[in-house]
Amino acid sequence: MKARRHAPLAVTLVLGTFLAVALNDVGLLDIDRLQRGLRNAGIFLGETVPPEPSVLPEVTRALVETIEIAFAGTMLGFVLALPLSLLATASLAPHWITLPIKFVLAFVRTVPAILWAIVFVVMVGLGPAAGTLGVALYSVGYLGKIFYEMFEDIDPEVMEAIRGVGCGRVQLARHAILPEASNGIVSQLLFMFEYNVRSSSIMGFVGAGGIGFYLLGYVQTLEYQSLLTAVLVTLVAVLVIDRASAFVRAGLR
């Protein structure tokens, strides 16, 4: 019993030690560096205000392209992820099918969307097509995992009831799994779209379209007031999408 009482303290001490070592290794315990950083942050913030209104039209067009990349990529990812997640569900397919598919989904989501975008820039060239394909592939990995875990958590009694009337695997997916998980599918799809809007905002850093092209350009040319305008426009769009998505998800509960 005494060992159990001391276990949380020991875990806390170990984690605290690792945290201190990590902070020291990355330089966040260097007081001089932190003081210089604060001074530089003050100078940077002073140079960003007020926002530059003249770039608003081009920034808005780029933001629309970013949202298009996120929407198209999310929907393409969903179309591919849904059948793959069904094939990865243990109650629908044998292990020799589910295990390879789960491995592929794990690999795909391990690579960030921006790195997939670089791959597609090489394949299809610069522009939003590469960004859309990068977002789509990452969405396949993320949604595929979420969906098959959701499907495997379906109430076993519902599954047995459908099996009891002689339904096969296709009918089981159609009449039990998909109806039971429909609200969760929509909720996760909306969340994925929210996430992809944010991740798509930096696709332009690698030439894959969207507002990231302007963000990077403003940083490189020291146009910090224009940068602030682009950031604020992006922030407003993300907040609106987040609130709309949260409202829809709340209605599904």
KOLMI-413651 format. One record per residue (C-alpha): residue number from 0; residue in three letters; chain; y, x negated, z negated. Coordinates in Angstrom, 1 decimal. Layout:
N
<bake NUM; ala; A; <Y; X; Z>>
...
END
This chain:
253
<bake 0; met; A; <0.0; 0.0; 0.0>>
<bake 1; lys; A; <2.4; -2.9; -0.9>>
<bake 2; ala; A; <1.7; -4.4; 2.5>>
<bake 3; arg; A; <2.6; -1.2; 4.3>>
<bake 4; arg; A; <5.9; -1.0; 2.3>>
<bake 5; his; A; <6.8; -4.5; 3.4>>
<bake 6; ala; A; <5.9; -4.0; 7.0>>
<bake 7; pro; A; <9.2; -2.4; 8.1>>
<bake 8; leu; A; <11.1; -5.2; 6.4>>
<bake 9; ala; A; <9.0; -7.9; 8.2>>
<bake 10; val; A; <9.4; -6.2; 11.6>>
<bake 11; thr; A; <13.2; -6.0; 11.0>>
<bake 12; leu; A; <13.4; -9.7; 10.1>>
<bake 13; val; A; <11.4; -10.7; 13.1>>
<bake 14; leu; A; <13.5; -8.6; 15.5>>
<bake 15; gly; A; <16.7; -9.8; 13.8>>
<bake 16; thr; A; <15.6; -13.4; 14.3>>
<bake 17; phe; A; <14.8; -12.9; 18.0>>
<bake 18; leu; A; <18.1; -11.1; 18.5>>
<bake 19; ala; A; <20.0; -14.0; 16.9>>
<bake 20; val; A; <18.2; -16.5; 19.0>>
<bake 21; ala; A; <18.7; -14.5; 22.2>>
<bake 22; leu; A; <22.5; -14.0; 21.5>>
<bake 23; asn; A; <22.9; -17.7; 20.9>>
<bake 24; asp; A; <21.0; -18.6; 24.1>>
<bake 25; val; A; <23.1; -16.4; 26.2>>
<bake 26; gly; A; <26.4; -17.6; 24.6>>
<bake 27; leu; A; <27.4; -14.5; 22.8>>
<bake 28; leu; A; <27.7; -16.4; 19.5>>
<bake 29; asp; A; <30.2; -18.9; 21.0>>
<bake 30; ile; A; <33.5; -17.8; 19.3>>
<bake 31; asp; A; <35.7; -19.9; 21.7>>
<bake 32; arg; A; <34.0; -18.3; 24.7>>
<bake 33; leu; A; <34.5; -14.8; 23.3>>
<bake 34; gln; A; <38.1; -15.5; 22.5>>
<bake 35; arg; A; <38.7; -16.7; 26.1>>
<bake 36; gly; A; <36.9; -13.7; 27.4>>
<bake 37; leu; A; <39.1; -11.3; 25.5>>
<bake 38; arg; A; <42.3; -13.0; 26.7>>
<bake 39; asn; A; <41.0; -12.9; 30.3>>
<bake 40; ala; A; <40.0; -9.2; 29.9>>
<bake 41; gly; A; <43.6; -8.5; 28.8>>
<bake 42; ile; A; <45.0; -10.3; 31.9>>
<bake 43; phe; A; <42.6; -8.5; 34.2>>
<bake 44; leu; A; <43.3; -5.0; 32.8>>
<bake 45; gly; A; <47.0; -5.7; 33.1>>
<bake 46; glu; A; <46.6; -6.5; 36.8>>
<bake 47; thr; A; <44.7; -3.3; 37.5>>
<bake 48; val; A; <47.3; -0.8; 36.6>>
<bake 49; pro; A; <48.7; 1.4; 38.0>>
<bake 50; pro; A; <46.0; 2.5; 40.5>>
<bake 51; glu; A; <46.9; 2.0; 44.2>>
<bake 52; pro; A; <47.1; 5.4; 45.8>>
<bake 53; ser; A; <47.3; 4.2; 49.4>>
<bake 54; val; A; <43.6; 3.3; 49.5>>
<bake 55; leu; A; <42.6; 6.8; 48.4>>
<bake 56; pro; A; <41.6; 8.1; 51.9>>
<bake 57; glu; A; <39.3; 5.2; 52.7>>
<bake 58; val; A; <37.8; 5.2; 49.2>>
<bake 59; thr; A; <37.1; 8.9; 49.4>>
<bake 60; arg; A; <35.4; 8.6; 52.8>>
<bake 61; ala; A; <33.3; 5.7; 51.4>>
<bake 62; leu; A; <32.4; 7.8; 48.3>>
<bake 63; val; A; <31.2; 10.7; 50.6>>
<bake 64; glu; A; <29.0; 8.2; 52.4>>
<bake 65; thr; A; <27.7; 7.0; 49.0>>
<bake 66; ile; A; <26.8; 10.6; 48.0>>
<bake 67; glu; A; <25.1; 11.1; 51.4>>
<bake 68; ile; A; <23.0; 8.0; 50.9>>
<bake 69; ala; A; <22.0; 9.1; 47.4>>
<bake 70; phe; A; <21.1; 12.7; 48.5>>
<bake 71; ala; A; <19.2; 11.7; 51.6>>
<bake 72; gly; A; <17.4; 8.9; 49.8>>
<bake 73; thr; A; <16.5; 11.2; 46.9>>
<bake 74; met; A; <15.1; 13.9; 49.1>>
<bake 75; leu; A; <13.1; 11.5; 51.3>>
<bake 76; gly; A; <11.7; 9.9; 48.1>>
<bake 77; phe; A; <10.8; 13.3; 46.8>>
<bake 78; val; A; <9.0; 14.4; 50.0>>
<bake 79; leu; A; <6.8; 11.2; 49.7>>
<bake 80; ala; A; <6.5; 11.1; 46.0>>
<bake 81; leu; A; <5.1; 14.7; 45.5>>
<bake 82; pro; A; <1.9; 14.3; 47.5>>
<bake 83; leu; A; <1.3; 10.7; 46.2>>
<bake 84; ser; A; <1.7; 12.0; 42.6>>
<bake 85; leu; A; <-0.9; 14.7; 43.3>>
<bake 86; leu; A; <-3.3; 12.1; 44.6>>
<bake 87; ala; A; <-2.5; 9.9; 41.5>>
<bake 88; thr; A; <-3.4; 12.8; 39.1>>
<bake 89; ala; A; <-6.7; 12.2; 37.4>>
<bake 90; ser; A; <-7.6; 15.9; 37.3>>
<bake 91; leu; A; <-7.3; 16.2; 41.1>>
<bake 92; ala; A; <-8.7; 12.9; 42.5>>
<bake 93; pro; A; <-11.3; 10.3; 41.6>>
<bake 94; his; A; <-10.3; 7.0; 40.0>>
<bake 95; trp; A; <-10.9; 5.0; 43.2>>
<bake 96; ile; A; <-8.0; 7.0; 44.7>>
<bake 97; thr; A; <-5.7; 7.4; 41.6>>
<bake 98; leu; A; <-5.7; 3.8; 40.5>>
<bake 99; pro; A; <-4.6; 2.2; 43.8>>
<bake 100; ile; A; <-1.8; 4.8; 44.2>>
<bake 101; lys; A; <-0.6; 4.3; 40.6>>
<bake 102; phe; A; <-0.5; 0.5; 41.3>>
<bake 103; val; A; <1.5; 1.0; 44.4>>
<bake 104; leu; A; <4.0; 3.3; 42.6>>
<bake 105; ala; A; <4.3; 0.8; 39.8>>
<bake 106; phe; A; <5.0; -2.0; 42.3>>
<bake 107; val; A; <7.6; 0.1; 44.2>>
<bake 108; arg; A; <9.6; 1.0; 41.1>>
<bake 109; thr; A; <9.5; -2.5; 39.7>>
<bake 110; val; A; <11.8; -3.7; 42.5>>
<bake 111; pro; A; <15.4; -2.4; 42.1>>
<bake 112; ala; A; <16.8; -0.2; 44.8>>
<bake 113; ile; A; <19.4; -2.8; 45.8>>
<bake 114; leu; A; <16.7; -5.3; 46.5>>
<bake 115; trp; A; <14.8; -2.8; 48.6>>
<bake 116; ala; A; <18.2; -2.2; 50.4>>
<bake 117; ile; A; <18.3; -6.0; 51.2>>
<bake 118; val; A; <14.8; -5.7; 52.7>>
<bake 119; phe; A; <15.9; -2.8; 54.9>>
<bake 120; val; A; <19.1; -4.5; 55.9>>
<bake 121; val; A; <16.9; -7.2; 57.4>>
<bake 122; met; A; <14.7; -4.5; 59.0>>
<bake 123; val; A; <17.2; -2.0; 60.4>>
<bake 124; gly; A; <20.5; -3.8; 60.1>>
<bake 125; leu; A; <23.7; -3.3; 58.1>>
<bake 126; gly; A; <24.9; 0.2; 57.2>>
<bake 127; pro; A; <24.0; 3.3; 55.3>>
<bake 128; ala; A; <20.5; 3.7; 56.9>>
<bake 129; ala; A; <19.4; 0.6; 54.9>>
<bake 130; gly; A; <20.9; 1.9; 51.7>>
<bake 131; thr; A; <19.2; 5.3; 52.2>>
<bake 132; leu; A; <15.8; 3.8; 52.8>>
<bake 133; gly; A; <16.2; 1.5; 49.7>>
<bake 134; val; A; <17.1; 4.5; 47.5>>
<bake 135; ala; A; <14.2; 6.5; 49.0>>
<bake 136; leu; A; <11.6; 3.9; 48.3>>
<bake 137; tyr; A; <12.7; 3.3; 44.7>>
<bake 138; ser; A; <12.8; 7.1; 44.2>>
<bake 139; val; A; <9.2; 7.3; 45.4>>
<bake 140; gly; A; <8.1; 4.9; 42.7>>
<bake 141; tyr; A; <10.1; 6.6; 39.9>>
<bake 142; leu; A; <9.4; 10.2; 40.8>>
<bake 143; gly; A; <5.8; 9.5; 41.6>>
<bake 144; lys; A; <5.2; 8.2; 38.1>>
<bake 145; ile; A; <7.1; 11.0; 36.4>>
<bake 146; phe; A; <5.3; 13.7; 38.4>>
<bake 147; tyr; A; <1.7; 12.5; 38.0>>
<bake 148; glu; A; <2.3; 12.1; 34.2>>
<bake 149; met; A; <3.7; 15.6; 34.2>>
<bake 150; phe; A; <0.8; 16.9; 36.1>>
<bake 151; glu; A; <-1.7; 15.2; 33.8>>
<bake 152; asp; A; <-0.1; 17.0; 30.8>>
<bake 153; ile; A; <-0.6; 20.5; 32.2>>
<bake 154; asp; A; <-2.4; 22.7; 29.7>>
<bake 155; pro; A; <-6.2; 22.2; 30.1>>
<bake 156; glu; A; <-6.9; 25.9; 29.5>>
<bake 157; val; A; <-4.8; 26.8; 32.5>>
<bake 158; met; A; <-6.7; 24.2; 34.6>>
<bake 159; glu; A; <-10.1; 25.5; 33.4>>
<bake 160; ala; A; <-9.1; 29.1; 34.1>>
<bake 161; ile; A; <-8.3; 28.2; 37.8>>
<bake 162; arg; A; <-11.5; 26.2; 38.1>>
<bake 163; gly; A; <-13.5; 29.1; 36.6>>
<bake 164; val; A; <-12.8; 31.3; 39.6>>
<bake 165; gly; A; <-14.2; 28.7; 42.0>>
<bake 166; cys; A; <-10.9; 27.0; 43.2>>
<bake 167; gly; A; <-11.1; 23.6; 44.7>>
<bake 168; arg; A; <-8.6; 20.7; 44.2>>
<bake 169; val; A; <-6.1; 22.0; 46.7>>
<bake 170; gln; A; <-6.1; 25.4; 45.2>>
<bake 171; leu; A; <-5.8; 23.9; 41.7>>
<bake 172; ala; A; <-2.7; 22.0; 42.7>>
<bake 173; arg; A; <-1.2; 25.0; 44.4>>
<bake 174; his; A; <-1.9; 27.7; 41.8>>
<bake 175; ala; A; <-1.9; 25.7; 38.6>>
<bake 176; ile; A; <-0.3; 22.3; 38.6>>
<bake 177; leu; A; <2.8; 22.9; 40.8>>
<bake 178; pro; A; <3.7; 26.3; 39.3>>
<bake 179; glu; A; <3.4; 25.0; 35.8>>
<bake 180; ala; A; <5.4; 21.9; 36.5>>
<bake 181; ser; A; <8.0; 23.4; 38.8>>
<bake 182; asn; A; <10.9; 23.4; 36.3>>
<bake 183; gly; A; <10.1; 19.8; 35.3>>
<bake 184; ile; A; <10.0; 18.8; 39.0>>
<bake 185; val; A; <13.4; 20.3; 39.7>>
<bake 186; ser; A; <14.9; 18.7; 36.5>>
<bake 187; gln; A; <13.6; 15.3; 37.3>>
<bake 188; leu; A; <14.8; 15.6; 40.9>>
<bake 189; leu; A; <18.3; 16.4; 39.8>>
<bake 190; phe; A; <18.2; 13.4; 37.3>>
<bake 191; met; A; <17.0; 11.2; 40.1>>
<bake 192; phe; A; <19.9; 12.3; 42.3>>
<bake 193; glu; A; <22.4; 11.5; 39.5>>
<bake 194; tyr; A; <20.9; 8.1; 39.0>>
<bake 195; asn; A; <20.9; 7.4; 42.8>>
<bake 196; val; A; <24.6; 8.3; 43.1>>
<bake 197; arg; A; <25.4; 5.6; 40.6>>
<bake 198; ser; A; <23.0; 3.0; 42.1>>
<bake 199; ser; A; <24.2; 3.8; 45.6>>
<bake 200; ser; A; <27.7; 2.8; 44.6>>
<bake 201; ile; A; <26.8; -0.9; 44.8>>
<bake 202; met; A; <24.7; -0.7; 47.9>>
<bake 203; gly; A; <27.7; -2.0; 49.9>>
<bake 204; phe; A; <27.4; -5.3; 48.0>>
<bake 205; val; A; <24.5; -6.2; 50.3>>
<bake 206; gly; A; <25.9; -4.4; 53.4>>
<bake 207; ala; A; <24.0; -1.2; 52.9>>
<bake 208; gly; A; <26.9; 1.2; 53.2>>
<bake 209; gly; A; <28.8; 3.3; 50.6>>
<bake 210; ile; A; <31.8; 2.6; 48.4>>
<bake 211; gly; A; <30.3; -0.7; 47.2>>
<bake 212; phe; A; <31.6; -2.4; 50.3>>
<bake 213; tyr; A; <35.2; -1.6; 49.2>>
<bake 214; leu; A; <34.5; -2.5; 45.5>>
<bake 215; leu; A; <33.3; -5.9; 46.5>>
<bake 216; gly; A; <36.1; -6.4; 49.0>>
<bake 217; tyr; A; <38.8; -5.5; 46.4>>
<bake 218; val; A; <37.3; -8.0; 43.9>>
<bake 219; gln; A; <37.1; -10.8; 46.5>>
<bake 220; thr; A; <40.7; -10.3; 47.6>>
<bake 221; leu; A; <42.0; -9.8; 44.1>>
<bake 222; glu; A; <43.2; -6.3; 44.9>>
<bake 223; tyr; A; <42.6; -5.0; 41.3>>
<bake 224; gln; A; <44.8; -2.0; 41.6>>
<bake 225; ser; A; <42.9; -0.8; 44.6>>
<bake 226; leu; A; <39.7; -1.6; 42.7>>
<bake 227; leu; A; <40.8; 0.7; 39.8>>
<bake 228; thr; A; <41.4; 3.5; 42.3>>
<bake 229; ala; A; <37.9; 3.1; 43.7>>
<bake 230; val; A; <36.4; 3.0; 40.3>>
<bake 231; leu; A; <38.3; 6.1; 39.1>>
<bake 232; val; A; <37.3; 8.1; 42.2>>
<bake 233; thr; A; <33.7; 7.1; 41.7>>
<bake 234; leu; A; <33.9; 8.0; 38.0>>
<bake 235; val; A; <35.2; 11.5; 38.7>>
<bake 236; ala; A; <32.5; 12.2; 41.3>>
<bake 237; val; A; <29.8; 10.9; 38.9>>
<bake 238; leu; A; <31.1; 13.1; 36.0>>
<bake 239; val; A; <31.2; 16.2; 38.2>>
<bake 240; ile; A; <27.7; 15.6; 39.5>>
<bake 241; asp; A; <26.4; 14.9; 36.0>>
<bake 242; arg; A; <27.9; 18.1; 34.6>>
<bake 243; ala; A; <26.7; 20.3; 37.5>>
<bake 244; ser; A; <23.2; 18.8; 37.2>>
<bake 245; ala; A; <23.1; 19.3; 33.4>>
<bake 246; phe; A; <24.2; 22.9; 33.9>>
<bake 247; val; A; <21.3; 23.5; 36.4>>
<bake 248; arg; A; <18.8; 21.8; 34.2>>
<bake 249; ala; A; <19.9; 23.8; 31.2>>
<bake 250; gly; A; <19.2; 27.0; 33.2>>
<bake 251; leu; A; <15.7; 25.9; 33.9>>
<bake 252; arg; A; <14.7; 25.5; 30.2>>
END
